[in-house]
Structures are given as structure tokens and as C-alpha cells.
Amino acid sequence: MLPIIAIVGSPNVGKSSVFNALVNQRLSIVDTMPGTTRDRNYGLLQSDALACWLVDTGGLVINSSSDPMMMQVHSALQEAQLVLWIVDGPSGCTAREQAILQYLRRLGKPMVLVMNRCERLDALQVQCEFSSLGLTGYMVSAKQSIGIAELRKQCLRYVAADYAEHMQIADDRYPLKLTIIGRPNAGKSTLINALVAADRVVTSERPGTTTDALFIPVQYRSYELMLIDTAGIRRNKQAYSYLEKSSVEQAVRALRLADVVVMMIDGVAGLCEQDLKLIDKILQYHKPFIIAVNKIDCLDKLLLKAQKQQLNSRLRFFKDPSVIYISAKEQRGVGKIVKTAMALMKTIRQPLSTSQLNQILQQALADHPPPMVQGKRPKLRYVHLGHHQPFTVVIHGTGLDNISAAYQKYLVNYFRQQLKLQGVPMRLKWLEARRARSAATQHAKRR
């Protein structure tokens, strides 16, 4: 596993801003309200051929080790090879910083001091102010990206001195990105903890405990995964605060980044309208997905049977979804989710020849040709693979504008059935033969 650098510091000193700037992505929510970051949140810090994990944490408060959020900070420090200690430049070196210094020194971890929000401060004055801490310091402004490139370089250089052999990156080393979405309190964070086999994510009966979209590297048995936990998505009219709206944006972004999506359903509450909207969002992005019906430990046989019937009835718009019934709390069915996710990726990455796809198309046309429009029947001539992700096939022909939505759905279902794409949405792309010839002619003229 790649080395880990932990970002720590007092509440509201700009830790998440520094984190986002270093990974060059907005992975953590930034807000002036202390306590916005509650869990550990991972991003990839990389440059050239070297990389390591950077972990963002909540505000460090000494003498509050029993607080669940503080336990997350302490866990991040324990697993880190380097600590980035963020302080607020304008506030200076306070008694709080002195207390944190004593705590960090007891851990015996290498430390780098990062003085944030220094865009308007005199460099010599700031260095003198924090010199009593006795640490190598870097002045930065995460908001204006001042000093960030140099800090990134120095962090990687420092870790590479001892862990260079673990920092080499290649495409096949990047783990499967598994995004977990669902309504508030469906059990998403409990599932994460079951996969990690530790209290990795703060869980609570109170909806809204998770705010960020959390990126968590983990090895589950023999599988390398990047788990992406998201805030529960409510109906828009219920998302009152800026923080919750940001959480919803993060969840949608995590959906776009996913290789496979796990859609969590509260088995006690059953499938509701908001669940269907989330599934529709998954289909819009054409993401392979698994429906995980959680909390079956709370259902007797009759209720479980009723929930299965309801699910089958309301999901008729998507043929053959991958549905798994689990209890994240009791870790029942959790391993099946991972195995199914890996199987879905293997399915969409399967090599497919053009001749194989054309055989399927011709059989589909023989079984059910497209309806005639104004005495003319659209002609579907040949097909080839467009993309693996999202899974796309391109159909060439004439009169394609007259293909009805119902017939397009028939073709999608036919291809999915023949290619065994259970749980994998498929996209059709149409290419009119005349347009293809015209494009080829124009290209020849330009040459």
C-alpha cells in the first residue's frame, strides 16, 4: 500500500483547503464552521512517477480522546509516515499550538509545519513567530495556491527517502473505485466499516453524520479497493444548509468518479421515491451498479419476502439488476458485494469482437425488426464497440432518426442479455451512414 501523509491541526485553520490544494481536487468540504471535517478523507498526492496517500482529518483538540471524531484523528496519526501540521499564520503561535506540539512529539512521527493563510504576512515575522516550535516550516496560502507546489514536492521527496519502492505508480495499481450512495441513514458508513473491519467512519442513528465524500483505500481480503462513502442524499427541498448542499454535490461527483456504484436501500423502510431517483441518476451516468438491501437482520421472513416483491415490481424499468440482501451491522453478505463489483468490472472489460456484436445485432433484427415509418423501415447495417466505460455500442445505418424509444430499449435489453451485462447499463450511439460517408469525404479532401 502507498505511504500515508496525515494532515492535522486545530479546528478551522484551513486543513481541508490545504488538502484540496495539494491533491489538486475538491475532495473535502471547506467551511468556516469548525468541525466540518469529521472523518478521515483520502486523496492521492502525486508528481511524475511517485505518489502517496494524503489524509485530511478533523480539528485536533487535546484531552478529548473519547470523542469519535478525535479517535479518527488519532487513527490517522498512527497509520501515517509523515505528519503535516497546519497552523493559522495570522493567529500566531498560541498556547493551543504548544499543547499540540507536545502531543505530536510523544507520537515520535516526522513532522512538517505548514503556516497557512500567509498571503498578506511578512515572511520574516511569521518565521520568527513560529521558530519556538523548532520545526521545518513552509509558508503557504491554500486559498491562493501560494507555496503549494513547493510543499507538494517536498512532501513527496521526504517520504520517498524511506519508502520510494512503495511509491511507484502504474495504471494496474490503482484500485477499483467503489462509490456507496443512498438516502440518509441507509447504512452506508456501517458498510464501509464492515469492509475495513474497523470503526473507520463515524456512524450514528442520526441522519447526516457523514458530510464529505470520503475516499478510503482498503484491501478487503485479496481485493484492492478505493471506497467512496457519500453523504445521504435527501429530496432537494430538505437540503437547507450550505453544508448539506455541498455534501450532495460531493455525492454526485463521487458517482461520476465511480467504477462501480453500490446503491444502499434501507430494508426496513423499503424502496421509496428518492431511491428510484438515485437509481435514475446512476443510469444517467451509465455506471455499473449493485443494489444492496441493508438491515435484513431487522426483517422476518414475511417482511423480507414482501420487500423482494416490492423491489422486483418497482425496478421493472431496468432489466436484471444485481441485487444483494445484506446486514452491514452483522457483516452478512458484505463479501458478496465486493465479489460482484469485481465481476461487473470484468464483464464490461471483456474483449468483444466486431463480428460477435454484429451476430447479436442480426439476431435481434431477425427476431424483431424495427417498425416501418411512412412505408420505410430503418436499416441497421453494422455495429461495433464504442467504449467499455460507459459501456457503449455504436450502430451504423440509415433512417436512424425513425427508431422509436421502445425499439431502442428492446435493442439495449437484447444486447445486455446476450452479453450477460447484469447490473451494467448500456448506451447506444447511432451513426447515420450518409453522415459517416460525408465525414470521410471531407477528411479525404483535407488530405
Residue, then its C-alpha position, 0 to 999 in steps of 0.5 A: m500500500l502507498p505511504i500515508i501523509a496525515i494532515v492535522g491541526s486545530p479546528n478551522v485553520g484551513k486543513s481541508s483547503v490545504f488538502n484540496a490544494l495539494v491533491n489538486q481536487r475538491l475532495s473535502i468540504v471547506d467551511t468556516m464552521p469548525g468541525t466540518t471535517r469529521d472523518r478521515n478523507y483520502g486523496l492521492l498526492q502525486s508528481d511524475a512517477l511517485a505518489c502517496w496517500l494524503v489524509d485530511t482529518g478533523g480539528l485536533v483538540i487535546n484531552s478529548s480522546s473519547d470523542p469519535m471524531m478525535m479517535q479518527v484523528h488519532s487513527a490517522l496519526q498512527e497509520a501515517q509516515l509523515v505528519l503535516w501540521i497546519v497552523d493559522g499564520p495570522s493567529g500566531c503561535t498560541a498556547r493551543e499550538q504548544a499543547i499540540l506540539q507536545y502531543l505530536r512529539r510523544l507520537g515520535k512521527p516526522m513532522v512538517l509545519v505548514m503556516n497557512r493563510c500567509e498571503r498578506l504576512d511578512a515572511l520574516q515575522v511569521q518565521c520568527e513567530f513560529s521558530s519556538l516550535g523548532l520545526t521545518g516550516y513552509m509558508v503557504s496560502a491554500k486559498q491562493s495556491i501560494g507555496i503549494a507546489e513547493l510543499r507538494k514536492q517536498c512532501l513527496r521527496y521526504v517520504a520517498a527517502d524511506y519508502a520510494e519502492h512503495m511509491q511507484i505508480a502504474d495504471d494496474r495499481y490503482p484500485l477499483k473505485l467503489t462509490i456507496i450512495g443512498r438516502p440518509n441513514a441507509g447504512k452506508s458508513t456501517l458498510i464501509n466499516a464492515l469492509v475495513a473491519a474497523d470503526r473507520v467512519v463515524t456512524s450514528e442513528r442520526p441522519g447526516t453524520t457523514t458530510d464529505a465524500l470520503f475516499i478510503p483505500v482498503q484491501y478487503r481480503s485479496y481485493e484492492l479497493m478505493l471506497i467512496d462513502t457519500a453523504g445521504i442524499r435527501r429530496n432537494k427541498q430538505a437540503y437547507s444548509y450550505l453544508e448539506k448542499s455541498s455534501v450532495e454535490q460531493a455525492v454526485r461527483a463521487l458517482r461520476l468518479a465511480d467504477v462501480v456504484v453500490m446503491m444502499i436501500d434501507g430494508v426496513a423502510g423499503l424502496c421509496e421515491q428518492d431511491l428510484k431517483l438515485i437509481d435514475k441518476i446512476l443510469q444517467y451516468h451509465k455506471p455499473f451498479i449493485i443494489a444492496v438491501n441493508k438491515i435484513d437482520c431487522l426483517d422476518k421472513l414475511l417482511l423480507k419476502a414482501q420487500k423482494q416483491q416490492l423491489n422486483s415490481r418497482l425496478r421493472f424499468f431496468k432489466d436484471p439488476s444485481v441485487i444483494y440482501i445484506s446486514a452491514k451491522e452483522q457483516r452478512g453478505v458484505g463479501k458478496i458485494v465486493k465479489t460482484a463489483m469485481a465481476l461487473m468490472k470484468t464483464i464490461r472489460q471483456p474483449l468483444s469482437t466486431s463480428q460477435l456484436n454484429q451476430i447479436l445485432q442480426q439476431a435481434l433484427a431477425d427476431h424483431p425488426p424495427p417498425m416501418v415509418q411512412g412505408k420505410r423501415p430503418k436499416l441497421r447495417y453494422v455495429h461495433l464497440g464504442h467504449h467499455q466505460p460507459f459501456t457503449v455500442v455504436i450502430h451504423g445505418t440509415g433512417l436512424d432518426n425513425i427508431s422509436a424509444a421502445y425499439q431502442k430499449y428492446l435493442v439495449n435489453y437484447f444486447r445486455q442479455q446476450l452479453k450477460l451485462q447484469g447490473v451494467p447499463m448500456r448506451l447506444k450511439w447511432l451513426e447515420a451512414r450518409r453522415a459517416r460517408s460525408a465525414a470521410t469525404q471531407h477528411a479525404k479532401r483535407r488530405 
